[in-house]
């Protein structure tokens, strides 16, 4: 091997890579590494390719060229107009369905662009620490809700917030006896029209009663549970960027 180590030593290093990245697919047995030197077809698993590039001190483009994959043309295609939000010359009136789809796509791209521009790159340690911070062991994108567009939230702890983490297992809110406003539990409700509502609430005799903050210009909201609204879960953390 180019790096001057045996197959057994390379296999040990691949095990360390697999443990570090949390994926056993990065591991390659010594016999497997020996077989790789005699095969002519490229590997199928990207994890194995990454491990080989690390073990053999070979960059990814060189590996692709060795596998007969041309990479010289990569990077020459222009970025699409939709991603850069450019106006196309001589626009034509699209059909109604296509117009709706384009509006949804442009809205999604605009949302992601503004979110990335505001938050930029997140610290690497959050990759493993975020579930512990928000109090959810198996955190997924389904547990994250965006509230950055709400200019008049029902609770002061939501002011300036961008994202919420929600425990979707808590479906029965109870009246809070918290001594302070900041200790009040918050819940995410899905309304019948498809909108979301976030605030402190309780479930009383089949009715969800949302209690806005006492200083907010809102009255209590009563919704029939399962008819007018349903509880998505309890808020575990509010993510905001400090000025």
N, C-alpha and C positions, 0 to 999 in steps of 0.2 A: 504493500500500500504506500501511497505517496507520503503519508505522514509518519511512516516508519513504526507503526504499531501492529500488533497481531489482530486477527479477527476476534479473539476472545476479549482483548482490551477495547477494541472498537465496539463490541457488543455491550460491554460494561458502560462505556460512555453513552451509548444510545439508551440504555436503561435510565441513566441519570437525566438525559434529555426528556424522556417520557415522564419521569417523576416530576421534573421541574415544570413541564407544561401541562401536567395532569391528563395525559392521553397515552394509553398503552400502545397506540398505533405507531408512535415514534420509536418504539423498541424494535431492534432487529437482532435475531440470534446469530451466533457466529457462523452456523451453517448457511443461514440465509444470505449473509454478507458474501460468503464464498460463492454461492450460486449467482448472485447479482453480477459477478465479474464475467460470467459466461453467457448471460442472456443478451439478446440483441434487441428485444422489444422494450420500450420505455415502461417504467413502473406505473401502476394504476393509482396508488395512494399518495396524496401530496405529503402526508406525514413522513412516509418512508423516504420520499425524495428530499425533504428538508433535512432529515437525519443524515442521509448520504452526503449532501452538500456540506454539512458541518463536519462530518467525520473525515471526508476526503479533502477538506479545505478547497472546495470548488464552488464558484458562484453559480447562481441559478441559471443565468443565461448560457453559460458554458455547458451545463447539464442538458438544457434543451437542445442546444446545437448538436451535442453528442448523440442525442436521441433522434436526430434528423428533423427537428422542429425548427422552422425558420422564425427568427425573432427580429430580424433586421427591419421589418416593416412596422413593428409595434411603436406606438407613440406618434404616428403620423396622421391619424384620423382627427378631424376637428371635433370639438365638443358640440353636442347637439344644441340647437336653439332653445329647447325646453329647459335644459339644465342651466344655461346662462341667462334665461329669461330675456332673450333678444326678440325683437319684433320681426317676423318674417316679411320679406318684401312681397308686395302684391298679394295680400291675404285674401283668401276666398271664404265665403260664408260656409262653415261646416254644417253638416246635418245636426239635428237637435241632440241626438244621443252622443255624437262625437263632441259637440260643444260642451255638454255636461261633463264628459270624461276629461276633456282638456282642462276645464275649470277646476275639477277635483285634483288633477295632476299638478297644475300650477299652484294651487293652494297648498298641497302637500310639500312641494319643493320650496315654496316660500317659507313655510313653517320650519322645515329642516334647516334652511339657510340661516334664518334668524336665530334659531336655537344654537347652531354651530358658531355663529358670529358672536353670540353673547357669552357662551360657555367656553368656547375654544377647546383646547385639549384638556381632558380630565387627567388628574394625577394617576400614575400607573397603579399605586397601592389600592385605589378604589376598586380595582378589578376583583379583589378578594375581600376587601374590607367593607364594601358597600352593604352586603347582606347583614353584617353585624351592626352597622351604623343604623340602618332603618328598622332593624328588629325582625327581619324576615329571612329564615334560613335558606329557603329555596326561592330566591328572588328571580323574577322573570319580567319581560316587558309587559306582560298582562297585568302586573301589579303597579305599573307606573302610569300616572295620569297627568296631563298637561293643564295648568291653570294660568299660564302666562297672559292669556287674553282677557281675564276677568278684571275689569277696572273697578268693580264695586263688590268685593267679597263680603260674605255674611259674617266673617270673624276676623279680628285683627291679626291673628297668626298667619292668615293667608295673604296679607298685604305684601306685595313684592315677591311672592312665591312664583316659581316657574313649574316645578314638578312635585307631585305627591306620590308617596309610596303607600299602598293600601293593603291591609290584611283582608283578603276576600273571604276568609272563613268566619268572620264576625258579622252575623246577619241580624242580630237582635239588639239594637241600641237601647240603652236604659238611661233614665234621667240621671244626670251627673250631679254629684254633691261636692264637686271640686271647689276648694277654697278660693282659687284664683281663676281668672279668665283663661290664662295660658295653659292651665291644667285640664281644661275641658276636652273630652274626646270629640273628635270630628268624624263625620261619616260622609261617604260618597253615595248619592242617590241617583238612580237612573229614572228619569221621568218618562211618562208615556209617549211624549212627542219625540223622544230620542236625545233630549238634552240632559246634562248632568247638573247636579246641585250638591254643594259641599257646605257643611256647617254642623253645629251641634244639634242633635235631635234625640227623640225618645220614641219608643213604640208603646202605644197605650190603646188597648182594646181594638187592635187591628188598624189603628190610625198612626201614621208617622207624623210627629209634630216637630217641625224644625224651629229652633229658637235662635234667631239672630242675636248678635251682641247687643247689649242694652243701649249702647251709644249709637248704633247703626239705625238709619232711617227705614227700618223694615218691621213689619208685623210678623207674628208667628205664622208659619205656613202649615196647614193641615192637609195631609195626603193619605188617601186610602192605600194601605199596604197591599202590594200585589195587583192593584188596579190603576191607581194614579202614579205610583212609583214603586220601586223596589230597592232594597239596600244592597249596594255592591260590596261594601266592606268598611272597615274602620281605618282612618288615616294613622299611619305609624310615624311618618316623618314628612316635613315640608322642606324641599330643596330650594334654596335661593342663593343668588350670587351677591356677596357683600360688596357694597360700593367702595 
